[in-house]
Amino acid sequence: MVQLNSAATSTEQLTSKIEELASNSTGHAHPAKQLYASPWNDHVKGYPGVRLSDRALLCPTHAQAEKLDSMMCSLYDVHSNPDGVINLGVAENGLMVDEYIQYFGEALRHGLNPVDLGYGDRLSGSKRLKTAIANMFNENFQPVERVTPEHIITGTGCTTILDQLSWTILNAGDAILIGAPFYAGFDVNMVSRSGSHVVPVYVPDGEKAVSPASLDAFEEAYRVCVAEGREVKAVLLCNPQNPLGLTYPRETLLAYAQFAEKYNLHLISDEIYALSVYDNPNLPNAPEFISFLNIDVEKETGQKFDKSRLHVVYSFSKDFGANGLRVGCIISQHNQFLLRAMLHTCFLMKDVLLSTLLNDKPAFKAMTLENRRRLTQASTYCREWFRSRGIDALDTVAGHFMLVDFRKHLNISTFDQERQLWQRLLDAGVYTATGGGYHWKHPGFLRITFSVNQESLKRIEKELNLKVVS
């Protein structure tokens, strides 16, 4: 986040700072610069009302939020808005909507109690929910040390949790290293309030992106940050990886832990897609998901590891098709001081729906197994659909999305051409996500969500004049 001194109050200075946000630290245009280009700049210059805070005026994500909001206002609905925009750009799991509506409806009818209508019994989340979350981790992810409710703080989704966490551990100007490509929301969640800097670390392509060798790029990124006078305070990984849709092997998790220990960094493991892992015969050796809570760093490496630096983040949005319920958590087993610091910024929310499902072991198992089966089916369909039309789609084993390579088919070689493709599909009623927006270094890719209406691919086929190749 760019910081203003007390003298930086003129419209010209503000505009200059806003434009600076669309460039990276070296001054080169960021491939996702178009996300920051909007009428907001003009509105800042022409705003006649009582002045807003510099934080608001300089927030780098207004354009992105406004575009997303305008898309959501015109979403496709088979009955009420058949000509609306089909959303393939946001990771939503619509494969089990009917089952969850039925289950959560019953849970609400039979599980609601007077506590749910008050402020609850804990600021950090209800005893009922935190106990259910702890049991879910203990029973599904084999933590080295059993998770207890005291290790957990809940909030309204991962966005809120990451915002709270970054505000708690990062000072303005501090750097956080994340392997690129990565979820575009980190550029928002980690910086908006904390004023910190996300530093993309460009790791090798393919399966090497999740290999121990990827930590070589982190070493170089750390060196550059130090040379530039920036203090690195944290490293974050998303496991399973978004947007690559890959799981991290144990050896790589250990390498991350050793890197964090070496430089005394907070280590954040975002495990939001932990139960959205599926089968892909093209990647037979892909590891099953391994939670960082399952890693005994000192025992497995023979080296010291300060467990207070490890923080695991999780949300029920993706694995349970419940983006709108907004329930997430952080698990920090050896840093009660951090949890105490986050307590006063914790948001209250009601949890009867999810705690009911987590405590219903047969239903939980049946839902997660069926979800995996449908993710396997949907990902295979989407990948083969594109490949049968001469367009490569990268192999994945996790998440609700895949990177699709339009370079050869549309002769794309620049990020501007990639943005034009994105706009072209949006004009045709299909919202996608650009690879550049995820710090993917190769122009010509879109991240496509496959866990929604497959009929949406027909709009892409028509707009791009795709044909099945023999």
DOPA-631140 format. One record per residue (C-alpha): x, y, z; residue in three letters. Coordinates in Angstrom, 3 decimals. Example, Ala and Ser with C-alpha at 12.3 -4.5 7.8 and 13.67 -1.06 7.14 Angstrom:
2
{r {12.300 -4.500 7.800} 'ALA'} {r {13.670 -1.060 7.140} 'SER'} 
This chain:
470
{r {0.000 0.000 0.000} 'MET'} {r {1.401 3.386 -0.986} 'VAL'} {r {1.728 5.669 2.042} 'GLN'} {r {1.039 9.415 1.916} 'LEU'} {r {2.755 11.991 4.054} 'ASN'} {r {0.814 14.892 5.501} 'SER'} {r {1.753 17.167 2.634} 'ALA'} {r {0.486 14.862 -0.090} 'ALA'} {r {-3.000 16.295 -0.344} 'THR'} {r {-3.340 17.761 -3.817} 'SER'} {r {-5.443 16.145 -6.516} 'THR'} {r {-2.377 15.852 -8.739} 'GLU'} {r {-0.426 14.000 -6.075} 'GLN'} {r {-3.326 11.660 -5.408} 'LEU'} {r {-3.732 10.890 -9.098} 'THR'} {r {-0.008 10.214 -9.393} 'SER'} {r {-0.133 7.836 -6.458} 'LYS'} {r {-3.162 6.033 -7.874} 'ILE'} {r {-1.410 5.520 -11.204} 'GLU'} {r {1.656 4.265 -9.331} 'GLU'} {r {-0.467 1.462 -7.880} 'LEU'} {r {-0.884 -0.024 -11.353} 'ALA'} {r {2.871 -0.662 -11.601} 'SER'} {r {5.104 -3.004 -9.687} 'ASN'} {r {8.121 -2.015 -7.637} 'SER'} {r {10.438 -1.966 -10.661} 'THR'} {r {8.211 0.477 -12.523} 'GLY'} {r {7.152 -1.976 -15.236} 'HIS'} {r {3.455 -2.273 -16.034} 'ALA'} {r {1.856 -5.115 -14.169} 'HIS'} {r {0.163 -7.635 -16.492} 'PRO'} {r {-3.108 -7.093 -14.632} 'ALA'} {r {-2.899 -3.299 -14.841} 'LYS'} {r {-6.263 -3.215 -16.596} 'GLN'} {r {-7.907 -4.250 -13.326} 'LEU'} {r {-6.940 -0.885 -11.880} 'TYR'} {r {-8.010 1.193 -14.864} 'ALA'} {r {-11.469 2.615 -14.259} 'SER'} {r {-13.406 5.884 -13.981} 'PRO'} {r {-12.390 5.895 -10.298} 'TRP'} {r {-9.336 8.046 -11.129} 'ASN'} {r {-11.524 10.627 -12.823} 'ASP'} {r {-13.988 10.558 -9.968} 'HIS'} {r {-11.177 11.258 -7.508} 'VAL'} {r {-10.204 14.326 -9.502} 'LYS'} {r {-13.761 15.558 -9.888} 'GLY'} {r {-15.290 14.582 -6.546} 'TYR'} {r {-16.929 17.738 -5.121} 'PRO'} {r {-18.054 16.378 -1.764} 'GLY'} {r {-16.514 16.183 1.677} 'VAL'} {r {-13.094 14.619 1.315} 'ARG'} {r {-12.651 10.888 1.849} 'LEU'} {r {-9.672 9.383 3.628} 'SER'} {r {-6.443 8.890 1.712} 'ASP'} {r {-6.796 5.171 2.453} 'ARG'} {r {-10.056 5.077 0.516} 'ALA'} {r {-8.833 7.271 -2.308} 'LEU'} {r {-5.679 5.222 -2.806} 'LEU'} {r {-7.134 1.749 -2.360} 'CYS'} {r {-5.851 -0.152 -5.424} 'PRO'} {r {-8.826 -2.481 -5.771} 'THR'} {r {-11.809 -0.211 -6.429} 'HIS'} {r {-11.957 -0.968 -10.150} 'ALA'} {r {-11.737 -4.710 -9.590} 'GLN'} {r {-14.542 -4.591 -7.029} 'ALA'} {r {-16.757 -2.404 -9.203} 'GLU'} {r {-16.357 -4.674 -12.227} 'LYS'} {r {-17.147 -7.750 -10.174} 'LEU'} {r {-20.176 -6.047 -8.648} 'ASP'} {r {-21.525 -5.006 -12.036} 'SER'} {r {-21.128 -8.582 -13.298} 'MET'} {r {-22.943 -9.995 -10.292} 'MET'} {r {-25.837 -7.591 -10.836} 'CYS'} {r {-26.560 -9.247 -14.176} 'SER'} {r {-25.931 -12.927 -13.434} 'LEU'} {r {-27.489 -15.653 -15.555} 'TYR'} {r {-30.564 -17.438 -14.268} 'ASP'} {r {-32.267 -20.050 -16.385} 'VAL'} {r {-35.706 -18.674 -15.487} 'HIS'} {r {-35.413 -15.013 -14.489} 'SER'} {r {-32.395 -13.889 -16.534} 'ASN'} {r {-31.521 -16.377 -19.311} 'PRO'} {r {-29.495 -13.734 -21.180} 'ASP'} {r {-27.457 -12.802 -18.109} 'GLY'} {r {-23.716 -13.210 -17.597} 'VAL'} {r {-22.533 -16.746 -16.822} 'ILE'} {r {-19.890 -16.604 -14.112} 'ASN'} {r {-16.871 -18.786 -14.898} 'LEU'} {r {-14.419 -16.391 -13.254} 'GLY'} {r {-15.238 -16.885 -9.572} 'VAL'} {r {-14.612 -20.270 -7.953} 'ALA'} {r {-18.042 -21.453 -6.905} 'GLU'} {r {-19.035 -25.077 -6.553} 'ASN'} {r {-22.516 -25.537 -7.951} 'GLY'} {r {-22.311 -29.306 -8.351} 'LEU'} {r {-24.254 -30.130 -5.188} 'MET'} {r {-26.545 -27.146 -4.761} 'VAL'} {r {-29.737 -29.208 -4.526} 'ASP'} {r {-28.304 -31.524 -1.868} 'GLU'} {r {-26.998 -28.686 0.279} 'TYR'} {r {-30.181 -26.654 0.017} 'ILE'} {r {-32.166 -29.632 1.218} 'GLN'} {r {-29.737 -30.493 4.014} 'TYR'} {r {-29.225 -26.949 5.283} 'PHE'} {r {-32.944 -26.306 5.126} 'GLY'} {r {-33.547 -29.219 7.482} 'GLU'} {r {-30.682 -28.107 9.716} 'ALA'} {r {-32.156 -24.639 10.044} 'LEU'} {r {-35.600 -25.975 10.842} 'ARG'} {r {-34.435 -28.422 13.476} 'HIS'} {r {-31.151 -27.007 14.803} 'GLY'} {r {-31.872 -23.337 15.517} 'LEU'} {r {-31.831 -22.439 19.211} 'ASN'} {r {-32.043 -19.221 21.273} 'PRO'} {r {-28.241 -18.790 21.328} 'VAL'} {r {-28.302 -18.353 17.544} 'ASP'} {r {-30.445 -15.243 17.901} 'LEU'} {r {-28.054 -13.565 20.333} 'GLY'} {r {-24.365 -12.658 20.244} 'TYR'} {r {-23.360 -16.265 20.858} 'GLY'} {r {-21.188 -17.751 23.598} 'ASP'} {r {-17.710 -16.790 22.284} 'ARG'} {r {-16.259 -13.750 20.515} 'LEU'} {r {-14.007 -16.101 18.558} 'SER'} {r {-16.897 -18.241 17.324} 'GLY'} {r {-19.367 -20.458 19.151} 'SER'} {r {-18.198 -23.406 21.223} 'LYS'} {r {-20.422 -25.588 19.032} 'ARG'} {r {-18.755 -24.504 15.783} 'LEU'} {r {-15.163 -24.478 17.027} 'LYS'} {r {-15.569 -27.950 18.506} 'THR'} {r {-17.013 -29.181 15.199} 'ALA'} {r {-14.143 -27.631 13.223} 'ILE'} {r {-11.550 -29.153 15.544} 'ALA'} {r {-13.149 -32.568 15.158} 'ASN'} {r {-13.249 -32.189 11.362} 'MET'} {r {-9.497 -31.493 11.201} 'PHE'} {r {-8.673 -34.263 13.649} 'ASN'} {r {-10.726 -36.835 11.762} 'GLU'} {r {-9.806 -35.878 8.191} 'ASN'} {r {-6.305 -34.344 8.143} 'PHE'} {r {-4.386 -36.322 10.795} 'GLN'} {r {-2.734 -33.401 12.626} 'PRO'} {r {0.457 -34.178 14.550} 'VAL'} {r {-1.117 -32.460 17.548} 'GLU'} {r {-4.865 -32.697 18.044} 'ARG'} {r {-6.684 -29.480 17.196} 'VAL'} {r {-8.739 -28.056 20.057} 'THR'} {r {-11.317 -25.238 20.070} 'PRO'} {r {-8.748 -23.054 21.856} 'GLU'} {r {-6.545 -23.154 18.738} 'HIS'} {r {-9.274 -21.616 16.566} 'ILE'} {r {-10.719 -18.216 15.765} 'ILE'} {r {-13.564 -17.998 13.272} 'THR'} {r {-14.675 -15.205 10.976} 'GLY'} {r {-16.813 -14.414 7.972} 'THR'} {r {-14.830 -16.363 5.391} 'GLY'} {r {-11.170 -16.525 4.397} 'CYS'} {r {-11.248 -12.966 3.108} 'THR'} {r {-11.977 -11.653 6.577} 'THR'} {r {-9.581 -14.068 8.266} 'ILE'} {r {-6.685 -13.107 5.965} 'LEU'} {r {-7.483 -9.409 6.353} 'ASP'} {r {-7.463 -9.774 10.141} 'GLN'} {r {-4.319 -11.882 10.096} 'LEU'} {r {-2.352 -9.514 7.858} 'SER'} {r {-3.434 -6.540 9.968} 'TRP'} {r {-2.185 -8.380 13.055} 'THR'} {r {1.216 -9.577 11.815} 'ILE'} {r {2.245 -7.072 9.127} 'LEU'} {r {3.211 -3.433 9.389} 'ASN'} {r {2.650 -0.962 6.575} 'ALA'} {r {5.347 -1.549 3.971} 'GLY'} {r {6.171 -5.098 5.090} 'ASP'} {r {6.438 -7.711 2.360} 'ALA'} {r {4.735 -11.089 2.123} 'ILE'} {r {6.057 -13.625 -0.398} 'LEU'} {r {3.617 -15.756 -2.418} 'ILE'} {r {4.480 -18.174 -5.220} 'GLY'} {r {3.048 -17.020 -8.561} 'ALA'} {r {0.613 -17.633 -10.065} 'PRO'} {r {-1.686 -17.119 -7.091} 'PHE'} {r {-5.265 -16.261 -6.179} 'TYR'} {r {-5.988 -12.680 -7.225} 'ALA'} {r {-7.790 -12.001 -3.947} 'GLY'} {r {-4.493 -12.119 -2.034} 'PHE'} {r {-3.643 -8.794 -3.686} 'ASP'} {r {-6.700 -7.420 -1.892} 'VAL'} {r {-7.029 -9.447 1.302} 'ASN'} {r {-3.447 -9.042 2.456} 'MET'} {r {-2.908 -5.338 1.741} 'VAL'} {r {-6.111 -3.302 1.947} 'SER'} {r {-5.971 -2.600 5.682} 'ARG'} {r {-2.446 -3.657 6.631} 'SER'} {r {-0.704 -1.509 4.032} 'GLY'} {r {1.696 -4.373 3.333} 'SER'} {r {3.080 -5.476 -0.041} 'HIS'} {r {2.435 -8.786 -1.757} 'VAL'} {r {5.559 -9.892 -3.636} 'VAL'} {r {4.893 -12.419 -6.430} 'PRO'} {r {7.572 -15.100 -6.540} 'VAL'} {r {7.766 -16.577 -10.035} 'TYR'} {r {8.312 -20.291 -9.554} 'VAL'} {r {8.930 -22.832 -12.377} 'PRO'} {r {6.028 -24.022 -14.525} 'ASP'} {r {4.138 -27.298 -14.333} 'GLY'} {r {4.537 -29.720 -11.454} 'GLU'} {r {7.836 -28.023 -10.555} 'LYS'} {r {5.719 -25.122 -9.286} 'ALA'} {r {4.876 -27.247 -6.246} 'VAL'} {r {8.261 -28.979 -5.929} 'SER'} {r {10.953 -28.239 -3.315} 'PRO'} {r {13.005 -26.623 -6.094} 'ALA'} {r {10.437 -23.796 -6.204} 'SER'} {r {11.937 -22.479 -2.961} 'LEU'} {r {15.024 -21.367 -4.926} 'ASP'} {r {12.889 -18.577 -6.355} 'ALA'} {r {11.875 -17.583 -2.824} 'PHE'} {r {15.499 -17.269 -1.825} 'GLU'} {r {16.085 -14.879 -4.723} 'GLU'} {r {12.917 -12.891 -3.974} 'ALA'} {r {13.955 -12.528 -0.349} 'TYR'} {r {17.390 -11.307 -1.392} 'ARG'} {r {15.868 -8.705 -3.735} 'VAL'} {r {13.484 -7.439 -1.040} 'CYS'} {r {16.359 -6.996 1.411} 'VAL'} {r {18.411 -5.191 -1.219} 'ALA'} {r {15.471 -2.829 -1.805} 'GLU'} {r {15.142 -2.134 1.908} 'GLY'} {r {11.840 -3.996 2.330} 'ARG'} {r {11.290 -6.144 5.387} 'GLU'} {r {9.862 -9.570 4.610} 'VAL'} {r {7.593 -10.752 7.419} 'LYS'} {r {5.611 -13.682 6.008} 'ALA'} {r {5.344 -16.355 3.344} 'VAL'} {r {1.991 -17.722 2.175} 'LEU'} {r {1.099 -20.805 0.192} 'LEU'} {r {-2.300 -21.933 -1.033} 'CYS'} {r {-2.522 -25.716 -0.767} 'ASN'} {r {-4.141 -27.013 -2.951} 'PRO'} {r {-2.748 -24.399 -5.308} 'GLN'} {r {-4.976 -21.777 -6.928} 'ASN'} {r {-5.049 -21.364 -9.957} 'PRO'} {r {-2.855 -24.369 -10.875} 'LEU'} {r {-5.131 -26.876 -9.150} 'GLY'} {r {-2.222 -28.951 -7.817} 'LEU'} {r {-1.453 -30.391 -4.387} 'THR'} {r {1.883 -29.911 -2.611} 'TYR'} {r {4.022 -32.948 -1.789} 'PRO'} {r {5.325 -33.382 1.732} 'ARG'} {r {8.884 -32.479 0.734} 'GLU'} {r {7.778 -29.057 -0.492} 'THR'} {r {5.862 -28.285 2.687} 'LEU'} {r {9.007 -29.110 4.658} 'LEU'} {r {11.023 -26.800 2.391} 'ALA'} {r {8.555 -23.966 3.051} 'TYR'} {r {8.853 -24.564 6.790} 'ALA'} {r {12.656 -24.492 6.641} 'GLN'} {r {12.579 -21.295 4.574} 'PHE'} {r {10.266 -19.618 7.101} 'ALA'} {r {12.472 -20.739 9.988} 'GLU'} {r {15.643 -19.578 8.254} 'LYS'} {r {14.360 -16.020 7.871} 'TYR'} {r {12.069 -15.883 10.939} 'ASN'} {r {8.859 -15.483 8.926} 'LEU'} {r {5.203 -16.161 9.637} 'HIS'} {r {4.115 -19.192 7.592} 'LEU'} {r {0.506 -19.059 6.371} 'ILE'} {r {-1.070 -22.133 4.793} 'SER'} {r {-4.370 -21.395 3.040} 'ASP'} {r {-6.094 -24.783 2.799} 'GLU'} {r {-9.481 -23.663 1.514} 'ILE'} {r {-9.654 -26.452 -1.125} 'TYR'} {r {-8.549 -29.248 1.219} 'ALA'} {r {-11.585 -31.445 0.517} 'LEU'} {r {-11.896 -30.494 -3.159} 'SER'} {r {-9.258 -32.953 -4.385} 'VAL'} {r {-10.255 -35.349 -7.165} 'TYR'} {r {-8.914 -37.922 -9.589} 'ASP'} {r {-7.082 -37.216 -12.845} 'ASN'} {r {-5.565 -40.192 -14.723} 'PRO'} {r {-3.165 -37.794 -16.432} 'ASN'} {r {-1.534 -37.067 -13.057} 'LEU'} {r {-1.375 -40.526 -11.445} 'PRO'} {r {1.428 -39.543 -9.077} 'ASN'} {r {-0.165 -36.377 -7.754} 'ALA'} {r {-0.092 -36.465 -3.949} 'PRO'} {r {-3.242 -36.453 -1.892} 'GLU'} {r {-3.777 -33.261 0.065} 'PHE'} {r {-1.502 -32.933 3.117} 'ILE'} {r {-2.379 -30.333 5.717} 'SER'} {r {0.504 -28.427 7.261} 'PHE'} {r {-0.899 -29.584 10.597} 'LEU'} {r {0.184 -33.091 9.579} 'ASN'} {r {3.846 -32.030 9.271} 'ILE'} {r {6.235 -32.599 12.180} 'ASP'} {r {9.017 -30.381 10.892} 'VAL'} {r {11.555 -30.989 13.638} 'GLU'} {r {11.109 -34.770 13.601} 'LYS'} {r {11.181 -35.046 9.803} 'GLU'} {r {14.100 -32.660 9.173} 'THR'} {r {16.092 -32.906 12.396} 'GLY'} {r {16.116 -29.101 12.482} 'GLN'} {r {14.565 -26.574 14.831} 'LYS'} {r {11.167 -25.136 13.901} 'PHE'} {r {9.275 -22.524 15.893} 'ASP'} {r {5.673 -23.763 15.735} 'LYS'} {r {4.315 -20.355 16.715} 'SER'} {r {4.989 -19.114 13.183} 'ARG'} {r {2.536 -21.566 11.533} 'LEU'} {r {-1.045 -20.435 10.869} 'HIS'} {r {-3.534 -22.568 8.895} 'VAL'} {r {-6.495 -20.823 7.251} 'VAL'} {r {-9.648 -22.613 6.128} 'TYR'} {r {-13.145 -21.765 4.933} 'SER'} {r {-16.257 -23.793 4.159} 'PHE'} {r {-17.022 -21.779 1.018} 'SER'} {r {-15.436 -24.106 -1.533} 'LYS'} {r {-15.545 -27.648 -0.176} 'ASP'} {r {-19.186 -27.295 0.834} 'PHE'} {r {-20.511 -25.134 -2.010} 'GLY'} {r {-21.316 -22.413 0.505} 'ALA'} {r {-19.579 -19.211 -0.599} 'ASN'} {r {-22.519 -17.202 0.668} 'GLY'} {r {-22.544 -18.582 4.216} 'LEU'} {r {-19.225 -16.836 4.988} 'ARG'} {r {-17.661 -19.077 7.619} 'VAL'} {r {-13.876 -19.366 7.851} 'GLY'} {r {-11.264 -19.945 10.525} 'CYS'} {r {-7.614 -19.712 11.472} 'ILE'} {r {-5.874 -22.479 13.405} 'ILE'} {r {-2.717 -21.430 15.230} 'SER'} {r {-1.816 -24.162 17.711} 'GLN'} {r {1.212 -22.528 19.308} 'HIS'} {r {0.518 -18.798 19.197} 'ASN'} {r {-2.143 -17.839 21.696} 'GLN'} {r {-0.790 -14.292 21.697} 'PHE'} {r {-1.685 -13.979 18.018} 'LEU'} {r {-5.191 -15.320 18.663} 'LEU'} {r {-5.619 -12.867 21.546} 'ARG'} {r {-4.535 -10.033 19.257} 'ALA'} {r {-7.059 -11.107 16.628} 'MET'} {r {-9.908 -11.531 19.101} 'LEU'} {r {-10.992 -7.913 19.212} 'HIS'} {r {-11.204 -7.784 15.410} 'THR'} {r {-13.116 -11.041 15.111} 'CYS'} {r {-16.517 -10.949 13.458} 'PHE'} {r {-19.491 -12.764 14.912} 'LEU'} {r {-21.558 -15.030 12.704} 'MET'} {r {-24.148 -17.764 13.064} 'LYS'} {r {-23.123 -21.332 12.438} 'ASP'} {r {-26.063 -23.672 12.932} 'VAL'} {r {-25.942 -24.916 9.333} 'LEU'} {r {-22.305 -25.937 9.132} 'LEU'} {r {-21.942 -27.182 12.686} 'SER'} {r {-24.938 -29.446 12.082} 'THR'} {r {-23.288 -30.957 8.990} 'LEU'} {r {-19.874 -31.322 10.638} 'LEU'} {r {-21.436 -33.154 13.569} 'ASN'} {r {-23.461 -35.421 11.276} 'ASP'} {r {-20.643 -37.840 10.420} 'LYS'} {r {-22.537 -40.067 7.926} 'PRO'} {r {-23.881 -37.059 5.992} 'ALA'} {r {-20.465 -35.348 6.033} 'PHE'} {r {-18.750 -38.429 4.610} 'LYS'} {r {-21.413 -38.980 1.969} 'ALA'} {r {-21.347 -35.330 0.874} 'MET'} {r {-17.551 -35.111 0.588} 'THR'} {r {-17.278 -38.387 -1.337} 'LEU'} {r {-20.019 -37.392 -3.755} 'GLU'} {r {-18.456 -33.966 -4.176} 'ASN'} {r {-15.154 -35.601 -5.130} 'ARG'} {r {-16.884 -37.845 -7.665} 'ARG'} {r {-18.657 -34.900 -9.293} 'ARG'} {r {-15.511 -32.769 -9.330} 'LEU'} {r {-13.691 -35.598 -11.119} 'THR'} {r {-16.472 -35.842 -13.670} 'GLN'} {r {-16.834 -32.079 -14.229} 'ALA'} {r {-13.092 -31.388 -14.490} 'SER'} {r {-12.641 -34.236 -16.972} 'THR'} {r {-15.522 -32.964 -19.094} 'TYR'} {r {-14.215 -29.391 -19.187} 'CYS'} {r {-10.606 -30.361 -19.894} 'ARG'} {r {-11.529 -32.748 -22.696} 'GLU'} {r {-14.071 -30.294 -24.113} 'TRP'} {r {-11.351 -27.719 -24.703} 'PHE'} {r {-8.748 -30.206 -25.875} 'ARG'} {r {-11.138 -31.727 -28.397} 'SER'} {r {-11.349 -28.237 -29.916} 'ARG'} {r {-7.586 -27.778 -30.170} 'GLY'} {r {-7.182 -25.711 -26.990} 'ILE'} {r {-5.024 -26.993 -24.156} 'ASP'} {r {-6.309 -27.024 -20.598} 'ALA'} {r {-3.764 -27.646 -17.868} 'LEU'} {r {-4.163 -30.813 -15.836} 'ASP'} {r {-5.480 -30.354 -12.303} 'THR'} {r {-6.331 -32.496 -9.277} 'VAL'} {r {-7.904 -29.940 -6.944} 'ALA'} {r {-10.088 -26.858 -6.826} 'GLY'} {r {-12.925 -25.843 -9.107} 'HIS'} {r {-10.976 -24.365 -12.015} 'PHE'} {r {-8.256 -24.842 -14.582} 'MET'} {r {-6.010 -22.609 -16.652} 'LEU'} {r {-6.946 -22.772 -20.326} 'VAL'} {r {-4.341 -21.855 -22.961} 'ASP'} {r {-5.701 -19.790 -25.863} 'PHE'} {r {-2.298 -18.669 -27.155} 'ARG'} {r {-2.041 -20.947 -30.183} 'LYS'} {r {-5.688 -20.884 -31.196} 'HIS'} {r {-6.013 -17.070 -31.061} 'LEU'} {r {-2.360 -16.144 -31.666} 'ASN'} {r {-2.089 -14.318 -28.341} 'ILE'} {r {1.332 -13.085 -27.264} 'SER'} {r {0.627 -10.048 -25.051} 'THR'} {r {-1.363 -9.340 -21.908} 'PHE'} {r {-3.282 -6.688 -23.812} 'ASP'} {r {-4.494 -9.361 -26.223} 'GLN'} {r {-5.404 -11.525 -23.241} 'GLU'} {r {-7.473 -8.680 -21.808} 'ARG'} {r {-9.199 -8.256 -25.182} 'GLN'} {r {-10.109 -11.952 -25.133} 'LEU'} {r {-11.507 -11.549 -21.608} 'TRP'} {r {-13.579 -8.560 -22.713} 'GLN'} {r {-14.758 -10.344 -25.838} 'ARG'} {r {-16.111 -13.245 -23.824} 'LEU'} {r {-17.656 -10.901 -21.277} 'LEU'} {r {-19.466 -9.103 -24.107} 'ASP'} {r {-20.726 -12.544 -25.165} 'ALA'} {r {-22.091 -13.138 -21.666} 'GLY'} {r {-19.284 -15.202 -20.114} 'VAL'} {r {-17.246 -13.820 -17.209} 'TYR'} {r {-13.821 -15.458 -16.831} 'THR'} {r {-10.564 -14.583 -15.061} 'ALA'} {r {-7.368 -13.590 -16.844} 'THR'} {r {-4.172 -15.478 -16.146} 'GLY'} {r {-2.387 -12.155 -15.792} 'GLY'} {r {-4.758 -11.237 -12.991} 'GLY'} {r {-3.325 -14.232 -11.103} 'TYR'} {r {0.278 -13.173 -11.857} 'HIS'} {r {0.633 -15.972 -14.422} 'TRP'} {r {3.663 -14.974 -16.460} 'LYS'} {r {2.407 -16.329 -19.813} 'HIS'} {r {-0.154 -14.148 -21.660} 'PRO'} {r {-3.061 -15.908 -23.315} 'GLY'} {r {-4.537 -17.929 -20.443} 'PHE'} {r {-7.931 -17.735 -18.762} 'LEU'} {r {-8.895 -19.395 -15.507} 'ARG'} {r {-12.153 -21.235 -16.157} 'ILE'} {r {-14.399 -22.518 -13.367} 'THR'} {r {-15.722 -25.953 -14.331} 'PHE'} {r {-17.942 -26.668 -11.308} 'SER'} {r {-20.902 -24.717 -12.677} 'VAL'} {r {-23.324 -24.917 -15.604} 'ASN'} {r {-21.607 -26.780 -18.456} 'GLN'} {r {-23.997 -25.167 -20.933} 'GLU'} {r {-21.889 -22.014 -20.546} 'SER'} {r {-19.209 -23.572 -22.742} 'LEU'} {r {-21.573 -23.270 -25.697} 'LYS'} {r {-21.333 -19.475 -25.484} 'ARG'} {r {-17.536 -19.706 -25.625} 'ILE'} {r {-17.774 -22.107 -28.559} 'GLU'} {r {-20.062 -19.762 -30.471} 'LYS'} {r {-18.122 -16.555 -29.763} 'GLU'} {r {-14.701 -18.021 -30.607} 'LEU'} {r {-16.019 -20.183 -33.461} 'ASN'} {r {-14.545 -23.328 -31.952} 'LEU'} {r {-14.805 -26.606 -33.844} 'LYS'} {r {-14.143 -30.167 -32.795} 'VAL'} {r {-10.895 -31.277 -34.407} 'VAL'} {r {-10.487 -34.789 -35.760} 'SER'} 
